[in-house]
């Protein structure tokens, strides 16, 4: 398994103060991928309605997206070893930008398979970004406050997930959606025209996000950021052996697997849940506000966690 440890001696601020400038730039990345990830919660009900999908079929949106993490995580680690953290972050942003652009032909077709392909590319870039940005944050300041910095950046990630559903609802779910019964009564040409019209609502938000990602990639490429060694550690690393022997790491991975599964599943179904006549009887657009409340709870918890971990030792 690829391991990308950061050499503690490579950053002067490791035992001093936090590199605020570098932290601010990297925190922007956390916000961006949080925003894009939460847009999946808007895509799920939107694509379900357009393509007349059942819940199992439409959850291929999240399956395709998060499967990229499993597939591309270890290759991302190898790439970081080859080109370093900064270039990896730039590569991740560019890949995400390409994935966002692919939503345009997917919506023009319109094709559910092409949407899934665009999501896989988008998530592949996001995986590289996360694999490079998380350890980078951990060494941008004193070791004792590394967990606090990670919680702070994740809090801004949650800010993105909080804002994303609301803006996504405004931009993507602004049209009047037909029921499945109404769609079944439409002629084939009329149904195709309706699907193209509805699918086109994703073009502008994803194109704008792609432009923002590419501009951010250019900004990071042109800035001088602290260099972090990607060389594997010395004697300690050899004694350590396989990372699967580290009990806390394995348990942490299992915990994250279960937690993310529950978190994503709940967020994915909230719009459809609140739209049910016997639950909230809301329009899909109105229901997106409650998705923002859901992710906002995670944001509040992470800001509180960042403050607490400044004072509480984590050893």
KEKE-3310 file (N, C-alpha, C; in steps of 0.2 Angstrom, whole numbers, plus 5000, padded with zeros to 4 digits):
npx = (5004:5003:5012:5012:5022:5025:5040:5045:5056:5056:5048:5049:5041:5036:5039:5037:5027:5011:5010:5002:4998:5000:4991:4979:4977:4977:4965:4955:4955:4949:4936:4931:4931:4921:4910:4907:4905:4894:4885:4881:4870:4860:4860:4856:4841:4837:4842:4836:4823:4823:4828:4819:4822:4824:4827:4838:4845:4848:4857:4868:4875:4881:4888:4897:4904:4911:4917:4928:4937:4941:4947:4957:4965:4977:4985:4986:4994:5006:5008:5010:5022:5031:5029:5027:5019:5013:5012:5004:4992:4989:4987:4976:4966:4965:4961:4948:4942:4941:4932:4921:4918:4914:4901:4894:4893:4887:4874:4869:4867:4854:4863:4863:4874:4885:4884:4888:4901:4907:4906:4915:4927:4928:4928:4940:4950:4947:4950:4964:4967:4963:4971:4984:4982:4978:4988:4997:4992:4994:5007:5010:5013:5015:5017:5009:4997:4992:4980:4971:4972:4968:4955:4950:4952:4943:4932:4929:4928:4915:4908:4907:4900:4888:4884:4883:4871:4860:4863:4864:4851:4845:4850:4850:4838:4828:4818:4802:4798:4791:4780:4783:4772:4767:4777:4777:4766:4770:4775:4788:4797:4794:4797:4811:4815:4810:4819:4831:4830:4828:4840:4850:4851:4861:4873:4878:4881:4891:4900:4905:4910:4921:4928:4932:4940:4951:4956:4960:4970:4980:4983:4989:4999:5007:5011:5023:5025:5027:5040:5038:5045:5043:5049:5051:5050:5064:5073:5062:5051:5055:5055:5042:5034:5021:5007:4994:4996:4995:4985:4976:4975:4969:4957:4952:4951:4940:4930:4929:4924:4911:4905:4905:4898:4885:4883:4883:4873:4861:4861:4859:4846:4838:4831:4822:4815:4809:4801:4790:4773:4767:4776:4784:4779:4785:4792:4805:4815:4813:4816:4829:4835:4834:4843:4855:4854:4857:4870:4876:4876:4886:4896:4896:4900:4913:4920:4919:4926:4939:4942:4942:4952:4963:4966:4965:4975:4980:4986)
npy = (4994:5011:5023:5039:5048:5063:5072:5077:5086:5094:5105:5121:5127:5117:5114:5127:5141:5140:5140:5152:5157:5147:5138:5145:5144:5130:5127:5132:5123:5112:5118:5119:5105:5100:5107:5103:5089:5089:5093:5081:5077:5084:5081:5067:5067:5074:5068:5056:5059:5064:5052:5043:5034:5020:5020:5011:5011:5025:5028:5024:5035:5040:5028:5027:5039:5038:5026:5029:5034:5023:5016:5025:5030:5023:5024:5038:5040:5035:5043:5056:5053:5053:5066:5075:5086:5098:5099:5088:5092:5102:5094:5087:5096:5101:5089:5087:5099:5095:5084:5091:5098:5088:5086:5094:5088:5076:5081:5086:5075:5067:5057:5045:5036:5043:5054:5047:5043:5056:5060:5050:5054:5067:5064:5056:5066:5073:5064:5063:5076:5076:5066:5072:5084:5083:5076:5087:5098:5093:5095:5109:5116:5116:5100:5096:5103:5098:5090:5099:5108:5100:5098:5110:5114:5104:5108:5120:5113:5107:5119:5121:5110:5113:5125:5121:5112:5121:5131:5123:5118:5130:5133:5121:5114:5123:5122:5116:5101:5086:5073:5055:5048:5058:5059:5046:5047:5055:5057:5049:5059:5070:5067:5065:5078:5085:5079:5083:5097:5097:5091:5100:5110:5108:5112:5125:5127:5117:5120:5133:5130:5122:5131:5139:5129:5127:5140:5141:5130:5136:5147:5140:5134:5144:5150:5151:5138:5130:5117:5100:5085:5069:5058:5041:5038:5035:5024:5021:5019:5007:4998:4998:4991:4983:4994:4989:4983:4992:4995:5005:5013:5004:5002:5015:5017:5008:5014:5026:5022:5016:5027:5037:5030:5030:5044:5049:5041:5046:5060:5059:5055:5064:5075:5068:5062:5072:5077:5069:5066:5063:5066:5079:5085:5094:5105:5099:5109:5117:5108:5107:5116:5110:5100:5107:5111:5099:5096:5107:5105:5096:5105:5114:5105:5102:5114:5117:5105:5108:5119:5113:5103:5111:5113:5100:5086:5074:5062)
npz = (5000:4996:5005:5011:5019:5028:5029:5044:5046:5036:5035:5041:5050:5058:5072:5076:5073:5065:5047:5041:5028:5019:5025:5023:5009:5007:5014:5006:4996:5003:5006:4993:4988:4997:4994:4981:4983:4991:4981:4975:4982:4977:4964:4965:4967:4956:4944:4946:4944:4930:4923:4926:4937:4949:4967:4970:4958:4956:4966:4961:4958:4970:4972:4961:4963:4976:4975:4967:4976:4983:4972:4967:4977:4982:4970:4970:4981:4976:4965:4972:4978:4967:4961:4971:4984:4980:4966:4965:4971:4962:4950:4954:4955:4942:4936:4942:4937:4924:4925:4929:4917:4909:4912:4904:4890:4895:4900:4888:4880:4883:4895:4907:4910:4905:4914:4926:4922:4922:4935:4941:4935:4941:4955:4955:4954:4965:4975:4973:4977:4991:4996:4995:5001:5015:5023:5021:5027:5040:5043:5043:5054:5072:5079:5090:5088:5076:5074:5077:5067:5056:5059:5059:5045:5040:5045:5037:5025:5028:5028:5015:5011:5017:5011:4998:4994:4995:4986:4975:4974:4970:4958:4950:4953:4949:4939:4934:4939:4931:4936:4938:4932:4924:4915:4909:4901:4891:4873:4864:4857:4864:4877:4877:4873:4885:4894:4890:4892:4906:4911:4906:4916:4924:4918:4919:4933:4935:4925:4929:4941:4937:4930:4941:4948:4939:4939:4952:4952:4944:4952:4963:4957:4954:4965:4979:4989:5005:5005:5006:5011:5002:5005:5011:5029:5040:5050:5059:5051:5044:5055:5058:5048:5039:5037:5040:5052:5062:5074:5078:5067:5058:5064:5064:5051:5048:5056:5049:5037:5040:5046:5035:5026:5032:5033:5020:5014:5021:5018:5004:5002:5008:5001:4993:5003:5011:5001:5000:5001:5013:5022:5022:5011:5002:4989:4978:4978:4989:4999:4999:5007:5020:5018:5019:5032:5038:5034:5039:5053:5055:5051:5062:5073:5069:5069:5083:5088:5083:5091:5103:5102:5102:5115:5121:5123:5111:5111)
capx = (5000:5007:5012:5015:5023:5029:5046:5044:5061:5055:5045:5052:5036:5034:5040:5036:5020:5008:5011:4995:4997:4999:4985:4973:4976:4974:4959:4951:4954:4944:4930:4929:4928:4915:4904:4906:4903:4887:4880:4878:4863:4855:4860:4852:4834:4837:4843:4831:4817:4825:4829:4814:4826:4822:4832:4844:4848:4850:4862:4875:4878:4886:4893:4902:4908:4915:4921:4934:4941:4944:4951:4962:4968:4984:4989:4987:5000:5012:5010:5013:5029:5034:5029:5027:5012:5011:5010:4999:4986:4987:4985:4970:4962:4964:4957:4942:4940:4939:4926:4915:4917:4911:4894:4891:4891:4882:4868:4867:4865:4857:4865:4865:4880:4889:4884:4892:4908:4909:4907:4921:4933:4928:4930:4947:4954:4946:4954:4971:4968:4963:4977:4989:4981:4977:4995:5001:4990:4996:5014:5011:5013:5017:5014:5004:4991:4990:4973:4966:4972:4964:4948:4948:4951:4937:4926:4928:4925:4908:4905:4906:4894:4882:4881:4882:4864:4856:4865:4863:4844:4843:4853:4849:4831:4824:4813:4796:4799:4785:4780:4784:4766:4766:4782:4775:4761:4773:4777:4795:4801:4792:4800:4818:4815:4810:4825:4837:4829:4830:4847:4854:4852:4868:4878:4881:4885:4897:4905:4907:4915:4927:4933:4935:4945:4956:4960:4964:4976:4985:4986:4993:5005:5012:5013:5028:5022:5032:5041:5037:5048:5039:5053:5049:5054:5070:5073:5056:5047:5056:5053:5034:5032:5014:5002:4989:4998:4994:4978:4972:4974:4964:4950:4950:4948:4933:4926:4927:4920:4904:4903:4904:4892:4879:4882:4881:4866:4856:4861:4857:4839:4834:4827:4816:4811:4805:4796:4785:4767:4765:4782:4785:4775:4789:4795:4812:4819:4812:4819:4837:4837:4835:4850:4860:4854:4860:4877:4878:4877:4893:4901:4897:4903:4920:4923:4919:4931:4945:4944:4944:4958:4969:4968:4966:4980:4977:4990)
capy = (5000:5017:5027:5046:5051:5069:5072:5082:5091:5098:5112:5125:5129:5111:5115:5134:5143:5138:5144:5154:5158:5140:5135:5148:5142:5123:5127:5134:5117:5108:5121:5117:5098:5099:5110:5098:5083:5090:5094:5075:5076:5087:5077:5061:5067:5077:5062:5051:5061:5064:5046:5038:5028:5019:5022:5007:5014:5032:5028:5023:5042:5040:5023:5029:5044:5036:5021:5032:5035:5016:5014:5030:5032:5021:5027:5045:5040:5034:5049:5061:5051:5055:5073:5080:5088:5104:5097:5083:5096:5105:5089:5085:5102:5100:5083:5089:5103:5091:5080:5096:5100:5082:5086:5097:5083:5071:5084:5087:5068:5066:5050:5043:5033:5049:5057:5043:5044:5063:5059:5046:5058:5072:5061:5054:5072:5075:5059:5065:5082:5074:5062:5076:5090:5081:5076:5093:5102:5091:5097:5116:5119:5112:5093:5096:5106:5095:5088:5105:5111:5096:5099:5117:5113:5100:5113:5123:5108:5107:5125:5120:5105:5117:5130:5117:5110:5127:5134:5118:5118:5136:5133:5114:5112:5128:5121:5113:5094:5082:5067:5049:5047:5062:5057:5040:5048:5059:5054:5048:5065:5075:5065:5067:5086:5086:5077:5088:5103:5097:5090:5106:5114:5106:5114:5131:5127:5113:5124:5138:5126:5119:5137:5141:5124:5128:5146:5139:5126:5141:5151:5136:5132:5150:5152:5147:5135:5126:5110:5094:5079:5063:5052:5037:5039:5031:5017:5020:5016:5000:4994:4998:4986:4985:4998:4985:4980:4997:4994:5011:5015:5000:5003:5022:5016:5005:5019:5031:5018:5016:5034:5040:5027:5033:5051:5050:5039:5050:5066:5058:5054:5069:5079:5064:5061:5078:5079:5064:5070:5061:5068:5086:5088:5100:5104:5097:5115:5119:5103:5107:5120:5105:5096:5112:5111:5093:5097:5113:5102:5093:5110:5116:5100:5102:5120:5115:5101:5112:5123:5109:5100:5116:5112:5093:5082:5068:5056)
capz = (5000:4996:5011:5009:5025:5027:5033:5049:5046:5029:5036:5047:5055:5061:5079:5077:5072:5059:5041:5040:5021:5016:5028:5020:5002:5007:5017:5001:4993:5007:5005:4986:4987:5001:4990:4975:4985:4993:4975:4973:4986:4973:4958:4966:4965:4949:4939:4947:4940:4923:4919:4929:4940:4956:4972:4969:4952:4956:4971:4957:4958:4975:4972:4957:4966:4981:4973:4965:4982:4984:4966:4965:4983:4982:4965:4971:4985:4972:4961:4976:4979:4961:4959:4977:4986:4977:4959:4965:4972:4955:4946:4957:4954:4935:4935:4945:4932:4918:4927:4929:4910:4906:4914:4898:4885:4898:4900:4881:4877:4890:4897:4914:4910:4905:4921:4931:4920:4924:4942:4942:4934:4946:4961:4955:4955:4972:4979:4973:4981:4998:4998:4996:5006:5022:5026:5020:5033:5047:5045:5042:5060:5077:5079:5095:5085:5070:5074:5077:5060:5052:5061:5056:5038:5038:5046:5031:5021:5030:5026:5008:5010:5019:5006:4991:4993:4994:4979:4970:4973:4967:4951:4947:4954:4949:4935:4937:4937:4930:4940:4934:4929:4918:4910:4906:4896:4885:4868:4864:4856:4870:4883:4875:4874:4892:4898:4888:4896:4913:4912:4905:4922:4928:4914:4921:4939:4935:4921:4933:4946:4933:4929:4948:4950:4935:4941:4958:4950:4941:4958:4967:4953:4953:4972:4982:4996:5009:5002:5011:5008:5001:5006:5017:5035:5041:5054:5062:5046:5043:5060:5058:5044:5036:5041:5043:5059:5066:5076:5079:5060:5055:5068:5062:5044:5048:5058:5044:5032:5042:5047:5029:5023:5035:5032:5013:5013:5024:5014:4997:5002:5011:4997:4991:5009:5013:4996:5001:5003:5020:5026:5022:5005:5000:4982:4979:4979:4996:5003:4999:5013:5025:5017:5021:5039:5040:5033:5044:5060:5054:5051:5069:5077:5067:5072:5090:5088:5081:5097:5109:5101:5103:5122:5124:5120:5107:5111)
cpx = (5004:5006:5015:5017:5026:5034:5045:5050:5060:5052:5047:5047:5033:5034:5039:5029:5018:5009:5004:4993:4995:4992:4979:4972:4974:4967:4954:4950:4948:4937:4927:4927:4922:4909:4902:4903:4896:4882:4877:4871:4858:4855:4856:4844:4833:4837:4838:4824:4818:4824:4824:4818:4823:4828:4839:4848:4852:4856:4869:4878:4883:4891:4899:4907:4913:4919:4928:4939:4945:4949:4958:4966:4976:4988:4990:4993:5006:5014:5013:5021:5034:5035:5029:5020:5009:5008:5005:4992:4984:4984:4977:4965:4960:4960:4949:4938:4937:4933:4920:4913:4913:4904:4890:4888:4886:4875:4865:4864:4858:4858:4867:4872:4886:4890:4889:4899:4911:4911:4913:4927:4934:4931:4937:4952:4953:4950:4962:4972:4967:4969:4983:4988:4980:4984:4999:4999:4993:5003:5015:5011:5016:5014:5009:4997:4989:4983:4969:4966:4968:4957:4946:4947:4945:4931:4924:4926:4917:4905:4903:4900:4888:4879:4879:4875:4860:4857:4863:4855:4842:4845:4850:4841:4826:4818:4807:4797:4792:4786:4781:4778:4765:4771:4780:4770:4764:4775:4785:4799:4800:4796:4808:4819:4815:4816:4831:4836:4830:4837:4852:4855:4858:4874:4882:4884:4891:4902:4908:4912:4921:4931:4936:4941:4951:4960:4963:4970:4981:4988:4991:5000:5010:5014:5019:5026:5028:5033:5041:5040:5043:5043:5051:5053:5060:5069:5066:5051:5048:5054:5045:5031:5025:5010:4996:4990:4997:4986:4974:4971:4969:4957:4948:4947:4941:4928:4924:4923:4913:4901:4901:4898:4885:4878:4880:4874:4860:4855:4858:4849:4835:4829:4821:4812:4806:4800:4790:4779:4765:4771:4782:4781:4778:4790:4802:4817:4819:4816:4826:4839:4838:4841:4855:4860:4858:4868:4880:4879:4884:4898:4902:4901:4911:4923:4924:4925:4938:4947:4946:4950:4964:4971:4969:4971:4977:4981:4987)
cpy = (5006:5021:5034:5050:5058:5070:5078:5088:5095:5104:5115:5126:5123:5111:5123:5136:5140:5143:5146:5155:5152:5137:5138:5145:5134:5123:5128:5127:5112:5111:5118:5110:5097:5102:5106:5092:5083:5091:5087:5074:5079:5083:5070:5062:5070:5072:5057:5053:5061:5057:5041:5032:5027:5020:5018:5010:5021:5032:5026:5030:5042:5034:5024:5034:5042:5030:5023:5033:5028:5014:5018:5032:5030:5023:5034:5045:5039:5040:5055:5059:5053:5062:5078:5082:5093:5102:5092:5087:5100:5100:5087:5090:5102:5095:5084:5094:5100:5087:5085:5098:5094:5082:5090:5092:5078:5074:5085:5081:5067:5059:5049:5040:5038:5053:5054:5043:5051:5063:5055:5050:5064:5069:5058:5060:5074:5070:5061:5071:5080:5070:5066:5082:5088:5080:5083:5098:5100:5093:5105:5120:5114:5105:5093:5098:5103:5093:5093:5108:5107:5097:5105:5117:5109:5104:5117:5119:5107:5113:5124:5115:5108:5121:5126:5115:5115:5130:5129:5118:5124:5135:5126:5113:5117:5127:5117:5105:5090:5076:5061:5047:5051:5061:5051:5041:5052:5055:5054:5055:5070:5074:5066:5074:5088:5085:5081:5094:5103:5095:5096:5111:5113:5109:5120:5130:5123:5117:5129:5135:5124:5125:5139:5136:5126:5134:5145:5135:5131:5145:5147:5135:5138:5152:5148:5144:5131:5119:5105:5088:5073:5057:5048:5038:5034:5025:5016:5017:5009:4995:4993:4993:4988:4989:4995:4982:4986:4997:5000:5014:5011:5001:5010:5021:5013:5010:5024:5028:5018:5023:5037:5037:5029:5040:5052:5047:5043:5057:5065:5057:5059:5073:5075:5063:5066:5080:5074:5068:5068:5063:5076:5089:5094:5099:5102:5103:5117:5114:5103:5111:5115:5101:5101:5112:5105:5093:5102:5110:5099:5099:5113:5112:5101:5108:5120:5111:5104:5116:5119:5105:5104:5115:5105:5089:5076:5062:5050)
cpz = (5000:5002:5009:5015:5024:5032:5038:5049:5040:5030:5042:5052:5059:5069:5081:5076:5065:5053:5039:5032:5018:5018:5024:5013:5002:5009:5011:4997:4997:5006:4998:4985:4991:4997:4984:4977:4987:4987:4973:4976:4982:4966:4959:4964:4958:4944:4940:4943:4933:4920:4922:4933:4947:4961:4971:4963:4953:4961:4967:4957:4964:4975:4967:4960:4971:4980:4970:4970:4983:4978:4966:4971:4983:4976:4966:4976:4981:4968:4966:4978:4973:4960:4965:4978:4982:4970:4959:4967:4965:4950:4948:4955:4946:4933:4937:4940:4926:4919:4927:4922:4907:4908:4908:4893:4889:4898:4893:4878:4877:4891:4904:4915:4910:4911:4926:4929:4922:4931:4944:4941:4939:4953:4961:4956:4962:4977:4979:4978:4989:5000:4999:5001:5013:5026:5026:5026:5039:5048:5043:5048:5065:5077:5084:5093:5078:5069:5074:5070:5056:5053:5058:5048:5036:5040:5040:5025:5022:5028:5018:5007:5013:5014:4999:4990:4992:4987:4974:4969:4969:4959:4947:4947:4953:4944:4938:4934:4936:4934:4935:4930:4923:4913:4906:4900:4890:4879:4868:4863:4861:4876:4882:4876:4881:4896:4896:4892:4903:4915:4911:4911:4926:4924:4917:4928:4939:4930:4925:4939:4943:4932:4936:4950:4946:4937:4948:4957:4948:4947:4962:4964:4953:4960:4975:4989:4999:5006:5007:5007:5007:5002:5012:5023:5036:5045:5056:5057:5044:5049:5060:5054:5040:5040:5043:5050:5064:5068:5076:5071:5057:5058:5065:5055:5044:5051:5053:5038:5034:5043:5040:5025:5025:5033:5025:5011:5015:5020:5007:4997:5005:5007:4995:4997:5011:5007:4996:5004:5010:5025:5027:5016:5002:4992:4984:4981:4986:5001:5004:5005:5019:5024:5020:5029:5042:5040:5038:5051:5060:5055:5059:5073:5075:5070:5080:5092:5087:5087:5102:5108:5102:5111:5125:5120:5117:5107:5115)
residu = (UNK:UNK:UNK:UNK:UNK:UNK:UNK:UNK:UNK:UNK:UNK:UNK:UNK:UNK:UNK:UNK:UNK:UNK:UNK:UNK:UNK:UNK:UNK:UNK:UNK:UNK:UNK:UNK:UNK:UNK:UNK:UNK:UNK:UNK:UNK:UNK:UNK:UNK:UNK:UNK:UNK:UNK:UNK:UNK:UNK:UNK:UNK:UNK:UNK:UNK:UNK:UNK:UNK:UNK:UNK:UNK:UNK:UNK:UNK:UNK:UNK:UNK:UNK:UNK:UNK:UNK:UNK:UNK:UNK:UNK:UNK:UNK:UNK:UNK:UNK:UNK:UNK:UNK:UNK:UNK:UNK:UNK:UNK:UNK:UNK:UNK:UNK:UNK:UNK:UNK:UNK:UNK:UNK:UNK:UNK:UNK:UNK:UNK:UNK:UNK:UNK:UNK:UNK:UNK:UNK:UNK:UNK:UNK:UNK:UNK:UNK:UNK:UNK:UNK:UNK:UNK:UNK:UNK:UNK:UNK:UNK:UNK:UNK:UNK:UNK:UNK:UNK:UNK:UNK:UNK:UNK:UNK:UNK:UNK:UNK:UNK:UNK:UNK:UNK:UNK:UNK:UNK:UNK:UNK:UNK:UNK:UNK:UNK:UNK:UNK:UNK:UNK:UNK:UNK:UNK:UNK:UNK:UNK:UNK:UNK:UNK:UNK:UNK:UNK:UNK:UNK:UNK:UNK:UNK:UNK:UNK:UNK:UNK:UNK:UNK:UNK:UNK:UNK:UNK:UNK:UNK:UNK:UNK:UNK:UNK:UNK:UNK:UNK:UNK:UNK:UNK:UNK:UNK:UNK:UNK:UNK:UNK:UNK:UNK:UNK:UNK:UNK:UNK:UNK:UNK:UNK:UNK:UNK:UNK:UNK:UNK:UNK:UNK:UNK:UNK:UNK:UNK:UNK:UNK:UNK:UNK:UNK:UNK:UNK:UNK:UNK:UNK:UNK:UNK:UNK:UNK:UNK:UNK:UNK:UNK:UNK:UNK:UNK:UNK:UNK:UNK:UNK:UNK:UNK:UNK:UNK:UNK:UNK:UNK:UNK:UNK:UNK:UNK:UNK:UNK:UNK:UNK:UNK:UNK:UNK:UNK:UNK:UNK:UNK:UNK:UNK:UNK:UNK:UNK:UNK:UNK:UNK:UNK:UNK:UNK:UNK:UNK:UNK:UNK:UNK:UNK:UNK:UNK:UNK:UNK:UNK:UNK:UNK:UNK:UNK:UNK:UNK:UNK:UNK:UNK:UNK:UNK:UNK:UNK:UNK:UNK:UNK:UNK:UNK:UNK:UNK:UNK:UNK:UNK:UNK:UNK:UNK:UNK:UNK:UNK)
# end
